[in-house]
């Protein structure tokens, strides 16, 4: 959009703008030595309005008195002057003073005289720039008003022309100065200064900039880049962070309309200098801005827009120049740091580039090497002929790469060997103009080939044992050599460590006990075999730093079997162990609140039930369900809901004992385990929780929300059967509290009529048994694609379960997602029956659809089914009934379910593998994430949990977790599948990491097979 097309809008709704005021009066100066003239003039002109403005009369009775008045009133528009006053020329002298000394060229001058004979000649009127002449007798009531009106209209036109001229001068000067700005912050300051000059008053204002990406997405919000007056301290911050919210509101309104907005007390000038940049200038001067000529202001704004475009271009050019210089410096540093010889020669054989290693070999500097030829530096004619022949072959395009072994004799007579590699360098048109060469000295390698056989054995063992860091010792476990990585980790150089016992250099302790770990070198020398260090070992560096390490030590044997020494190989696994710890933490904690999650809470609850059974301990389970949370989530959005949950967590944090366990077990559901706590005390605490949450006001974007909580209490005693029963009772108690009016606590009582009625309602609410009996389940399929090559090909379809609504005419045909019924199905023991329904119907639809299309089928198995000893027989019978090859089916099992039911899961998975089925470990990363267990499970695919994949672009930590899981899975020979893939950017990143397969809305949403095909 061009800035000259932007409209001006008067916005009387801007905050704090008062009602408009009248225009200032015209100032008239009456100069006459006759008091009666003053009286008559005042009588005629008083209370008169001309051109919509009243008149303000100044009276002087002499030329001297008029000079004094004019010194304080340069705004005089019209002067009525008597010619003859204290002298015969007093009036003309006053005219000269007004025009020449005061420079009031816009003021209109009307001479009056009492006698026609005293009238000035025409030449005098022209020379003195007198605008009108009248005798006092001519200036009757009407003629006086007419003369003054005509003079004021002339003054108004001349004043407007002068103001435009002065404004244009300001704009031209301002544009010239602003063009010199090379940064947006500098330009913003200059813009505000020049606006002050144009408005002729101090400016209180600020300049805001909002940039967009080339794709049209907002990269960042409005940023304040400059301020003036009382807003001078507001620069370099987000506009939304300003305490004065009316500024952000005014800028947003102007940007939304893409127009200038002028109010009575403030104004916003809107510019769009480039397709990816917007500028808004906020001024606390709405009324003053309204008085400026709009044409002048439009010219000024067009100049500002051009300057912003220029500054943006200059910044991009400077940035590009900086990047080029950095790349050039980096390349030069890399070349000079290379220990090998690097050089570039032209068609004439002259050296155009040489690194420091090459120059130093000839005792020259890099600068001294340039312009010379190798014929000036080498004397062996055979070597020179070989080098020249190689150059010709490359320059003539006969060869693209030449490798050659050269033997030279140094000045001391010692032979030296070099491996030389040459390649062409072409220009923009593809013509070969230069040759680049890299020469690697291989003298030591040649000499090593001629060394003793014992050294060869030592070198072979060392080469085969190299990992990250390497330490070699003699037969007495004394250090012989450290490679650079070992020097870095231990803090010892080879020179300092040589001859010292290795246990003094390689100091390791147990991670947990901090006790000194056994020396692996001594052990391998004693047992004459390769050994590994204990797990969870920590290396203590000489500089005080610590590293988690894994290592192995192996003896070095001579040709006769004699032990010559040992090689110790170790590598830093600090990051890997930190990642493992983080995965373990994430497996037991809720990502949003940091509280214990449901699986971990259920484990702790099982321990509490066991202690009640074994020792008679008494505990209390509290089940907390927030009231009105859905209102906040639906009206204010998920971000508001997440913030509310964090605030609720803060409220609850200080209300319990340290040994109590608070967990988030659902979207807006919390659970509290109070160990060794009387029911009465738990009830008091629960009532306090209800009170504190009810009194909390949640504020989001200016709106206030009130939430509450319903709490169900269940005592844990010897009579408690198991955790499943306990959670059901807590659910019933909480449901009862909600039904009795919310914001209350209800204690579960087995014989209570109200509790029994509520429990019956909860157990029958899901209608899962009826859904099985009436065949209300439905299968949808989502494609899983291979990322190996484009275009991406679908390799299999995952069967996903839905339940059709029934009994409600308004919701007939809607489908219930698994998250709404799977927890209830698990709680009431229905998952085994549901799994069998899925297997039966998925194989049936495979035979009628997916199988004919050539795709494979993926079926989920729940944790409950893993312990079903008859499930394998059922699966085998279904394969036979539906003529489905087992090789075309992949069963998916969640990571948590597999590890929690490890023994039966391993037995079932092994049996399915023997039948030819494929296996996938689902939601990896959300549970235990144990690669130790993963090694024992016969899985073909590992599905990376979608919560990590979806955050890869915004969260580097999630990106690192996905990369680590993918790398370790491949190390175990397991292919990976990324879940929740929703964009091309995620696909590109996953391809870069080498992830094998992907699944998500980007490739297709779950749908019935007829729509998935």
N, C-alpha and C positions, 0 to 999 in steps of 0.2 A: 504494500500500500504506500502511495506517495504522501508525504507529510502535508503538501500543499492542498490535498483533497480532504484533510481532516476538518470536521466542522467544529464550530464553537457552540458550547452549550452552557447556558446559565443554569446553574444548579442551586436553587434556593433551599434545597434540602441538606446542604452541607452542614455539619454540626456547628452550632454556635454562631450562625450568620444573622446579624440584626436586620431591621427593616431599612430600606434605602432612604437616604437623606436628600434634601434639595441641593441644587447647584449653587456655588458661591456667587455673591453679587458682583456686578460690574463696578469697578472703581473709577470715578470721574473726579478730575481736579478742576476746580473753578478758581481762576486767578484774576482778581480785579481790585482796584483801590477804592471802588465805589461800593459801600455796604448795601445800598439798595439793589444793586445787581445781584449780590449774593442772596438777598432775600427773595427776589423774584425767581431766580433760578431754582432755589430750594423749593419755593411754592409750586413751580411747574413740574419739577421732576420727582418730588417726594412721593412715595407710595406707588411709583410707576414701575412696571415690569416690562423689559424689552428682551425679546428672544428667550422668554421663559425665565429670566433671571432679574432680581431686583437691582436697584442702583444704590451705591454707597458714595456719598459726596465728600470730597476733601476741599477745604476752603483756605485760600491764601490771599492776603491783601497787598502783597508785593512780590517782586521777583525773588528777593532773598528768602522770604518766607516760603515761597514755592520750592526753591532749591532744597530747603531743609525737609519739607514734606516728601519730596521725591526720593531723598536718600533713604527713607524708611519704607517707601511704597513703590517699588519698581514695577508693580503689577498694574499701574494706571493704564487704562485702556483709551480714554479720551480726555484731552485737556482743553478747556475753554479759556483762552488767554486774552487779556486786555493788552493792547499794543502799548499804550502810554500809561505808565504808572509813576514810580518814583523818578524815572527819566523817560525821555521820549522814545528811547530804544530798549527799554526794559523788557518788553514782550518779546522782541526779536532776539535779544541776548538770551532770554530764557529758552527760546526755541533752539538756539545754537547749543546751549548747555544740555538740553534733552537729547538732541540728535548726536552731537559730536562727543561730548564728555560721558554722558550716561549710556549712549548706544541704544536708546529705546527707539529703534526704527519702526517697530510695529505700532506704537502709540499714535493715535490719530489726533492732529492738532487743528483746532478751529480758532482763528483769530477774531476778536471782536473789538470794535472801536466805536467811540461815541460820535466822531465826526468823520464824514466821508473824506475830508481832506487829509486825514491822518492815515488813510489806507496805504499799505505798502504797494510798491510797484510789482508788476507781474514777474519780473526777473528775480525780485527779492523772494517772492513766494516760492518760486521754483528752486532757488539756491538754498533756501532754508528748509525745504521739504515741508511746506505748510499745506495741509490737506483741504482746508476750507477757510473762507473769509466772509464775515458778515458784520454789518453795522449793527449796533445795539438796537436800533429801531426796527431793523428787519427781523430780528429774532423775536417774533411774536410767540404766543403760547404754542400754536401748532407747528410753526416753523422751527422753533427750538427743539421740540420733540422729534420732528422729522430729521433735523440735522444730526442730533445725537444718535437716533436709531440708525441712520445711514453710516455714521462713523463707527458705531459699534459693530455693525454687520461687516464693514470693511476690516476692522481690527480682528474680528473672529476669523475671517478667511485668511488674513495675513498670518495670524498666530498659528492657525492650523498648518499652513504651508511651512512656517519656520520650525514648528515642532517636528513635522515629517523630515525636514532637512536635517535637523539635529539628530533625530532618531536614526536616519540612514547613516550619518557620520559615525554614530555609536556602533551601529551594526557592522559597518565596514571595518572599523578599527577592531571590534570584538572578534569578527571572523578571522582577521589576520592573526590576532594573538592566539585564538583557540586552535588554529591549524597547526601551531607549533607544538601542541600537546601530543605526547606519545603514550599516555596511559589514561585509562578511563577516569581514575580518581583525580588526576591532574586536570583533565578536561571538565569534570564536574565542578571543581572549585572555580575554574575560570567562567563557566556558564553562569554560576550564581553571582559572581562579581559583576559580570556584564549586564545581567538582569537588573542588578542594583543601579548601575549607571543608566540603563534605559528607563527605569521607573523613577529615577531621581529620589530614591529613598533607600534606607537600609533594608536589606532583604533577610527575612527569617524563612528559611526553606531548606529543602534537601533534594538530592537527585537519586533516583532509584533505577536499577537496571535489572531486567529479567532476560535470561538467555535460554534458548531452546537448542536441542540437538538437531542435526540435519534430518532426522527421521520425524521431526515434529513433536517429539515428546519433551515435556518440560524437564530440563535437566536440573534446575534449581529455581526456587521462588524468587520473589523480589528481594534484591539486596540493596541496601543503602550504600552508595559509593562516595557521597560528598554531602556536606551540610554547611549552612551559614547561619549567623545570628544565634538565636537560642537553640537551634538544632545542629550547631557545629560539632557537638560531641557524639552525634548519632551515626557517624560514618563507620563503615566496615562492620556491618551487622545485618542480620535478617530484618526486613521491614516488619514482619509479624512479631518480632521481639520488642518493638518500641512500646513503652508504657502508654503513649497517647494513641489509642486504638482508632481514633477518627482519621488519622493519617492513612493507615492501611486501608480503611474503608473507602476513603476518597480515591486513593490510587486504584483500588480494585474496581470501583465504579467507572472511572475514566477508562481503564483498560478494557472493561467489558463492553463499553460503548465504542471504544477506539476513537474517542473524541476528547478535545479539550473541555474542561468543566470549570466554569468561573462562578464562584459564589460571592457573597458579600464580604466575608471575612477571610476566605481562602480560595485557592484555585489549584487545578492540576493541568499542566501542559503535557499532552501525550504525543510521543514520537514513536515511529516504527522505522528506524534507519536501515535495517537489513532484515532479510527473511527470518533470521534466527535471533533477533534482538529487539527488545522493547525498552523504551526509556520514558520515565514519568518524572516531571519536575513539580514538586509540591511547594506552594508559596502561601505564607500567611498574609496575603495582600490581595484579596479578591477585588475589593473596591478599587484599589489603585490600579490593578491590572485592567479593570474595565474601562479606565479612562485613557489607556494607551491606544493609539491608532491601530486597529486590527490588521491593516495591511502591513504596517511596520512590524508588528509582532509576528505575522506570518513569515515575513522575510527573515526575521531573526531566528525563528524556529527552523526554517529550512536550512539556514546556515549551521545551526546546532546539529541537525540531523546529518548534514554532510560531514561535519567534524567527527561525529560519533562513528560514521562509516570509515572515515580516514583513520581514526584511532584504532578501530577494530582491525583494519588491514595492516596498520603498522605493528600492532601487537602480534598478529599472526606472522608477519615477515620476521620480526625480531625473534620470535619463538623458533621459527624455522631456521634462522641463521644460527641461533644458539644450539639447536639440536645438531645441525650440520657440523659446527665446530666441535661439539662434544663427541660426535661420532668420529670425526677426523682425529681428535686427540686420543680417543680411546683406541682407534686402530693403530695409531703411531705407537702408543704405549705397549699394546699387545705385540706389535712387531719387534720393538726394541727389547721387550722382556723375554722374547723367545730365545732360548739358548742356541737354536740352530741358525744357520746362515740363510738370510732372505735377501734377494736382490731382484731388480727389474732393469732390463737393458732394452735400448731402442734398436731400430734397424741399422744404425751405424755402429752398434756394439758398445755404445757409451752407457755407463751406469746411471740410471735415473733415480733409483731408490736402493738403499742399503741399510740394514739394521746394525745395531751397535755391535752385535756378536761378530758379524762379518768384518766391520771396520777395525775392531780390536785385534782380530787375527792378523791384520797387516800393519798393526801399530799406527793406525790412522784414525781420524775422526770421521763421523758420518759425512760431514760437509766436505772433507777432503776426498772422499770416495766418489762424490757426484761428478759426472763429466768425464771420468776416466774410463778406460777399457781394461778388461782382464789381461790383455796383452801387455799393459803397462805394469801389471802386478805379478804375473806368473812368468816363469822362464822356460818351463818344459814345453817344447814345441809340440809333442804328441798330445799333451793335455789341451793345449790351445786349439789344435786342429779339431779335436773331438768336440770341444765346446762350441766352436764356430760352426761345425757341421750340424750339431743339434739345433742351433739358432736358425740356420737357413731352412732346415726341414720344417720347423714350426712356423717361421715367417712366411714361407711359401705355401703353407696350408697342407703340406704333405702328411704331417702328424699332429695330433692334438695333445699328446702327452709323451714325454720321453723320460725314462729312468736310466741312470747310468751309475756304475761304480767306478770311482776314480782313485788312483793311488798316487800320492805326491810324496816328495821327500822334503822335509823341512830344513831350514838352514843348519840345524845341528846334525843332519844326516839321518834322522830317524824317519822311517816310513809312516805315513798317515793315510787312512782310508776315509773316503767320503761317499755317501749315497746322495746323488743329485737327481732332483725331480724338476722338470721344466714343463710349462704350459703356456698357451698363447693368451694375450690380452687384446681384445678387439675394441675398436672405437664404436661410435653410435651407429655407423653404417655397416658394421660387421667386419670391417677390414682389420687384419692383424697388424698392429703397429709396434707392439712391445712383447717381451718375453719375461715371465716371472719364473724365478727359480728358488728352490729350497734345497739347501745342502745340509745333510745330517752327518756329522762325523761318526764313523763306525770303527774308529781305531781300537777302542777298548773292547768292543765286541770281537774284532778280529784277533786281538791278543788273547781274549778269554778262550777262544776256540783252540788256541795253541797251548793253553795252560794244562796243569796236571789233571788227571782223571778224578782225583778226589775233589777238586774245586768244581768239576762238572757235576758230581753227585750232589754236592752242597747246593749249587745253583738250581738243579732240577727240583729238589725237595722244596727249596724256598719258593720257586716259581709256582709250583703246584699248591702251595699253602697260602699264597698271597690273598688277603681279603682287603680290609681297610687299613689296619695298622699292623706292623710286623716288627718283632724283636727277635734277633738271633743271639744265641749264647754259645759258649764253649761247653765242654763236657762237665765243667764244674759249676754250671749255672751262672756264670759270669757274663755280663752283657758284652756282645761283640758289635751289634749294629741295631739302630733304630731307623725306620723309614720316617719321612716327614710327618705322616699322620700320627705315628707313635710318639714322635717328639712333641707334637702339639697336645695330645691327650695327656701324656705323662708330665709334661713340663720340663723334660730333660733333653738335651742335645746328645747326639752320638758321642761327641768328644767328651762331654761331662760324664756320661754313663758308662763308657767303655771300661771294662775291668771290674765294675761293681757288681755285687750280687743282684740278680734280677728281682728278688723279693724287695729290695730297697727302691727299685725303680717302678716296678709294676705292683703297687700296693692296692689290694682289694679287700673289701669288708662285706659282710652280709647286710643287705638292705634293711632288714627288720631289727636284728640284734646288734648291728654295728661291730660284731666281733670279726677279727681277722680271718679271712678265708684261706683254705689250704693253697699252697703255691703249686699251680698246675705244671710249671717247668720241672720242679723237683720230682713231682709225681711221675711225669712222663719219662724222665731219665731213670727213675728207680724201677718202674714197671716195664720200661723199654717198649712203650706203645703210645699211640695217640690218646689223649685224654681231653675232656671238656671240663670247664670250671663249673662250680655250683650255680644253680639258677639264682636270680635276684642278687647278683653281685654288683658292687659299686666300686669304680676306680677312683682313688684319691689322687688327684693331680698335685704336682709339686707346688703350683700356685694357689692351692686351696680349692680349686674347682672340682666338682664331682661329676662323674659320668656313669650312667647305667651301661654295662658292657656285657657282651657274650664273647667267649674266647675258646680256643682250642690250642693244645700244645702237642707237638710231635717230635720224636727224636730224629737226629740226622746221623745216618750210619755211613761208615766208609766202605770201601770195596771188600774189605775183609770182615765186615760186620761190626767193626769196632764203633762205639758211640763217639761221634765227633762233637756233638752239641745238640741243641734243640732250637726249634723255631716256634715262636708264640704268635698266633694270629688272633686279633680281637677287633671288634668294631663297636662303635657308639650306637646304642639302641635307646638312648634317653627319650627321643621323640616318640619312638614306637611304644615304649612302656607308658609314657604319658598319655598317648592315644588310647592304649588299652585301659588305663585307669579311668580316662574320660568316658570310654564306652561303658565301663562297668558302672560308673556313676550315673550316666544317662539311662542305663538299663533299670535303675532303681529309683530314679527321681523324675518328677514332672518338669518338663522343659520350661514352662511358663512361670510357675511359682517357686520352683526349686524344692518343693515338698516331696516326700516319699510318694511313689506312684502306687497304683492298685496292686500289681503283682508282689511288690516288696511288702506292702501293708498286709496282704493276705498271708505272706510267710510269717510275719511277726504275729499276726493274729493266731496262726496255728500254734506258735510257740506259747502264746498266752493260754490258749485252750488246753494245751498239753500240761502246762504248769498247774492249771486248775484241777485237771484230772489226777495228776501225780501227787501234788502237794497241798491241794485244797485252797490254793490261792484264789482271791476274788478280784476280778477286774470289771471294767465297764467299757462297753463299745457305744460310741456316740456316732450317729449317722446324721450329717448336716446337709440339707438341701436348700439352696438359696431361693427365696421367693421374689418374683418380678425380675429375675435375671434375664429371662427371654425378652421382656419388654425393652430393656437396655440394649440387648444384642440386636433386636430387630429394628429398633428406631434409630439408634446411634451407631450401629455397626460393630463388627467383630473387634476392631481396635479398642473401642470403648469397653466392650465386654472383657477383653484381656486386662485392661487397666483396672476395671472394677475387681476382677479376681485378685490382682496384685494387692489392691488396697484391703480387700477382705483378709488376705493372708497377713498383712501388716497388723490388722486389728487382732487377729487370733494369735499372733506370734507371742505376745507377752502374757497370755492368759493361762498357760499351762506349765506344768513342771517339766524339767529337762528330760526326765525319763519317759514322759508321755510321748506318743507317736501321733503326729498330725499328718494326714495324707490327703492328696487330691485324687479321688477315685473315679471322677466323671467330669463332664463339662462344667457343671456348677454344683458338684457334689463333693463334700469333704467327709472324712472319717477320722475319729479320734479314739485312740486306744489308751485308756487310763489304767495303768497297771497298779495293783495293790491299792485300789481306791474304793472306799465305800460308795454305795449307790447314792446315799444322801448327799455326799460331798460332790459327786459327779453331777447330780441334779442342780445343785447351787451354781456350779461352774457353767452348766448349760444355760441356765436362766440368765447369767451374766453375759454370755455370748449373744443370746437373743436380744438383750437390752442394748448392748454396744452396737450390734449391726443395725438394729432398728433405728437407733439415733444417728447413724452415719448418713450423711448426705453426699451422694456422688455427683460431682459437677463435671459436665463434659460439654465443651463448646458453648458455654453460657447457660446450659440447661441443667436443672437439678433433678436428680432421680432419687427415689427412696426405695430401698430394698429391705427385705427381711430374711429370716431363716426359720425353717422348721426343723426340729431336732428330735430324733428317735433314740431313746436310751435302752440298752439291753444289758443286764448283768451277766457276767461270765462266771460260772461256778461249775461244780462237779456235774450238775445236771445238764450242762450244755453238751449237745451231741457232737457237733463238728462246726467247722467254719461256714459251710454252706447254710446250715440251719441258722447260725448266728446272723449272717448277713441278711437272710430272708426276714428274720424277726426284726432286725434293725430297719429294713426297708418298710416293713409293715407299720412299725411304730412311727416312722417319719411320715409315711403316707397318712396315717391316722391324724398326726399333728396338723398336716396340711388340710385335711378334710374338716377338722374341728375349728378351723378359722385361721390357720397359718400363724407365724410369729409366736410359736409356743413350743414347749417341750412335752413329749409324751413318752412314758416308760412302758416298755412291752411287758404285759402281764398275760401269761398263757390262758388263764381262766376268765379274763375280762371279755364281756360280751362285745363291747365295741371293737376290741382288738381282733377277736375271732371274725367278726363281720368284715373288718378291713382286710384281714389276711385272705379271706375268701375272695374279696374283690381283686386283690393284687394278683393272686395266683391265677385267676381267670381272665385277667385284663388282656394279656397278649393274644389269647386265642390261638396259640401255636398248635395245640392238639387238633383243634377244629380245622386249622389250615392244612394239616397233614391229611386228616380224614376227608376233607372236601377238595383236596388237590388244588389248593389256592397258591401254591408256590409257582414261581416262574423263573426261567433261566435267561440271562442276558450274556452276551459274549463280547469280550474286548480283545482286539488283536495285540499280539506281541511280535515286534519286527526285529529283524537282524540289522545291525549297524555296520556289517562288514563291508558292504559296497552299496553304492547308489545306482538305480533307485532302490529304496529300502523294500525288502520283501517280508511279508507276513509269514512267520514260521509256525505259529500256533495261536489258538484262541483260548482265553481263560474263561471258564464258566463261572458266572457270578449270580448269586441267589437274590430273589426279590419275593415279596408276599403281596398278593392282591388284596385291596380293601374289600370288605363284605359287610353287609348289614347297615351300611350308611349310604343312602341314595346320593347324597351330595358328593361323596368321595369315591363313588363307584368307578372302577377302572384305574384309580391311583395305585402306585406301587410303594411298598414300604421297604426302605433300604436295610441292609443287614445290621447297621449300627443300632437300629431301633429295636431289633428283636433277638439278636444273637446273645447279648448278655443274659436275657431272660431264659433263652433256650438252654444256655450252659447252666444257669442256676437251677433250673427245674429238670435237668437230665434229659433233654429232648434232642441234643445234638447228634447222638448216634443215629436216631431215626431220620433226622434231617439229612445227615451225610449220605445215608443209604438212598434216600429219595433223589438227591443230587446225582449220585453215581448212576442210578438206574436211568434217569431221564437224560442225563448228559450223553450216555452211551447210545441211547435211543436216537437222540437228535444227531449224534455223530453219524450213525448209520444212514440217516435220511438227509443229512445236509453237509456237515463239515467234512466227513470222510469222502464224499463225492467230490468236494472242492479241492481235495488234496491237502488240507491243513491238518495239523496235530491238535490235540485236545489237552487242556490243563484243568485239573479238578482239585479243589481244596479239600483237605481233610482236617477236622478239628482235633484238639488235644484229647477230647473224650474218646474219639474213635480209635486213637492209637492203642488204648488199653483193651479194646474189644477183640477178644481172641477169635471171634467168628467172622470178623470183617474180611479177612483174606479169602475165606471160602465164598463169601458173598460176591467179592470182586471177581473171582475166577468164574463164578456162575454167570455173572453179567457179561463178561467178555465172551463166553460161549453163546449166551442167549442172543446177543446182538451182533455176533460175528465181527467183533472189533479186535484188531491186532493189538496186543499190549504194547508193542513198540511205538504205537501212535498216540500213547497217553502218557502225560506227565502229571504226577501227583504233587501238589504243593502243600507243605507243612510249615507252620510258623516256627520261627527260631525258638521262641519261648516254650511252645508246646513240645517241641522235639526234645529240648534239654530237660524240661520238667518231667517228661515221661521217657527218659533216655533208653532204658532197657527195652520196654515193649516197642518203642519207636524204632530202635535199631533192628529189632527182630522183624517187624513188619516191613521196614524199608528194604532190608536185605532180601526178604522173600519177593517183594515187588520187583527188585532189580533182577533177580533170577528169572522172573517171567519176561523180562525185557522192557519193563516200564522205565521211564525216566523220572527223576526226583528233583524237586526244587525246594530250597529253604527260603521261606517267605519272610518279609518284613525284617530282614537282617539289619541290625543296628538299633532297633527299637527295644530289643530285649537284652539278653546277656552278652551277645556278641563275642562268644568265646571261640577263638580259633582252635583252642585245644580240643573242644568237643567236635568242632567242625571236621577235624582230621579223622574222627572215627565214624562220621556219618557218610554213607555212600551217595552223596548228592551230586547231580550233574550241573545244577544251576543254583546260583545264589542271587536272590532278589533284594537289591539294596532298598532299604526303607525310604518311601517317598518323601518323608518329612525332611530328610537330608537333601534329596535330589532337588526338590522344589525351591530350596533356599540357596542353591549353589551360586547363583548370580549375585545375591546380596550378602551372603555370609561366607567369608573365606574359610571359616572353620568347617562349615558343612562341605565345602568343596574339597578341603584336605581330607575329611573323613571318607568321602566317596572315593577319592583317589587311593587312599590307603586300603580301603576294603577291596577295591578292584585289583590292586597290585597283589595283595596277599591271597586273594581268591585264585588269581592266575598262577601264583606260586604253588598252590595246592592242586592245580589242574582243573579248577572249577570255573565254568563260564558265568558271567554276571548279567543281570537284568536290572535296569534302572526303572523304578516306578515313578508315577506322577510327572511324566515328561509333558510339558505344556507349551513349549515354544521352540522356535528354530535355534535360538541362542543356546538353550540347554542341549539340544541335539548336537550342535557343533562342539560344545565343550565335552560332552560324553564321547564323541568320536575322537577328540584329541586325547582323552585319557585312555582310550582303547577299550571302553565298555562294550560288551558283545551285543546286547540286546536292549530294547527299550519298550516301555508300555506307558500309555497316558493319553490324555485328550488330544494331544497334537496328532496322534496317529488314528484315533477313533474312540468315541465314547461307547460304553456298554450299551448293547441293543439286542433285541431278539435276533435269532440267526437269520431270519428273512431280511432284516435290515443290515446285518453285519456283513453278509456275503458280498 
